[in-house]
Amino acid sequence: MLKKSLPVIFCLLFTSLTSAQVEIGASYELRDEDPQSGFGVRIQKSILEKIPIVDLGLRAHFSYFSETNSVDENSFSYDRNFENYDFGLAAYAGITLGLLEPYAGAGLGSETVDLKTEDFEGVGVEPEDENESNIYWNTFAGAKVTVIPLVKPFVEYRFSSRDLEVPDLNDRTGRIIFGVVLSF
């Protein structure tokens, strides 16, 4: 009986000893609206380290997306820079299943979109610069793989919506995130 339960006890002890208090990560993000690709950073902290196998915590994230479009008509030309950045806070819960750590969570954030016109040449009216900010909610689910205890690659899907009262499926963004976190 002891021989059969010893590997389970070892796994529980090993995973509780290697659970991180703070994780810092970087990611590459793909989403379903323009600009479609960008980069992100995150910092997260477990809030109940004493519970084995279960990970409850808080996360702060920041994402940046950028794209430049060149418009060249007969009478004018210009470059249009499109920047989108967002940041937010979320709570998450996960479990440790050996090398795999699935998790899910929810949070709130703020998104800013900047449109800037550069190098306008020709006749006509130059397009104006635009700036828009929104508050959004998001839910996410993903998994980390613990190949090396300090370095954990992850994949995550995040769904966000700008409508805080009644979810509107037309006013939403989904993104797939690939990255790595460092555990301290």
N, C-alpha and C positions, 0 to 999 in steps of 0.2 A: 504494500500500500504506500509506503514511504517513497519507494523508488518511482512510482507512478506520479505522485504528487510533487516530488522534488523539482521537475522541470517547470511546473506551473508556478510554484513558489519562487523559483529563480527568475522567471520572466516577470512576475509581479514586482519583485524586489529590484530587478535591473531597470525596469521601465520607470519605477517611482524614483530611483536614484538619478536617472538621466533626464527627468523632466526639467525643462528650462524655466527659469523665472522670467527671463526677457528674451524675445526673439526679434531680430532685425532682418528685414528681407528686401529684395529687389525683384521686379517682375517685368515681363513683356506682356502687353495686353492687346487683345483684338476685340473690337466691338462692332455692333451692327448699325452704326451711324457715322457720318464723316466728322472729323478724321477717324479712320478705322483702326489705326495702330498707334500704340504709345507705350510709355514706360511708367512704372509705379514703384513706390517704396512703402514700407509698412514697419510699424513697431508694435509689438503686442506683449502683454504681460499676463501671466496666469495669476488669478486672484485667490485660488484655494489650492495651494501646492500639496497639502497633506492628504488629499483624497487620492488613493492609488487608481490608476487606469483612467480616471475622469479628469478632463482638463476644462476648466471654466476660466474665462478671461476677458480682457478688454483689448481692443485694437484701434490704432489710429492709422489711416492710410492717406496717401497722396498719389494722384495719377496725372500725367501730362500727355496730351495728344497735340500734334501739330501737322499742318499740311499747307503747301503753297501751290496755288493754281495760277497759271499764266493765261491771260485773256488777250487775244490778238485779233482785232477786227480791222476792217479797211481804214477807218478813220481814227482809231485810238487803240492803245495797248496799255496793260498794267498787270501787276502781280497782286494777287489777293492772298494774304496770310491769314490762316484760320487756326487759332489756338484754343484749346479747351483744357482746363485743369479743374480737378475736383479734389476735395479732401473730406474726411468724415471720421466718425467714431462709431464703433460697433461692439456688441457683446457676442461672444461665441461660446460654444460648447463642443467638446470632442471627446473621443475615447481612444485609447491606445490598444491596438490589436497586433501585438508583435511589432513588425517593422512598419505597419500601416497605421496612420492616424487620421481617420475621417473626422470632419468637423462641419458645423453649420452655425449660422448666426444671422443677426439683423442689426441695422443701425440707421443713423441719419447722417446727411452730408450736405455740402454746398458745392455747386458747380458754376464756373464762370466761362463764358464763351467770348472771345475777342476776335473781331474781323477787322483787318487793317489793309489799306490800299497803299501800294508803293510803286514807284517808277511809272507814274501816269504820264503818257505822251499822246498828243493828238488833240483833236477838237471834241467838244462835248462836255458833259458834266462829270466830274470825278466822283466816283461812288464814295459815300461817307463811311467813316469808321463806325463800327457798332460794338456794343458791349452789353452782355446780358448775364444776369446771375439768377440761379434757382436753388431752392432747397429741395432735397430728394430723400426718399427712404430706400433702403436696399436690403435684400436678403442674399445670402450666399451659402454655397456648399462646396466642399473640396476635400482634398486628402493630401497629407504629407507622407513622404517615405523616409524612414530613418535608416539610411545606409551607413552613414557615419553619424554618431550622436550629435555632433556640433553643426553639421551641414545637412539640411533637409530640403530636397527639391519638392515642389508642390504643384498641383493643378487645382484651379478653382473656377466656378461659374458664379458670376454675380449678376443679379437682376435688380435694376433700380427703376423707380418711377418718380416723376416730379409732382404727381397729383397726390397730395397728402390726405385728402378726404376719401374719395372713392377711386380705387385704382382704374386707370384708363389704359387699356392695352395699346393704344396708339401713341401714348406719351410715356414710353418706356425705353430702356436700353438694356441689352444683355451683353455681357462680355465674358470671354474665356481668358483666363490668366495663367501664365506659366512662369514659375519663378523658383527662387531658392531663399531659405531663411537660415540665418546663423543663430544658434542657440547659446545663450550665456548663462 
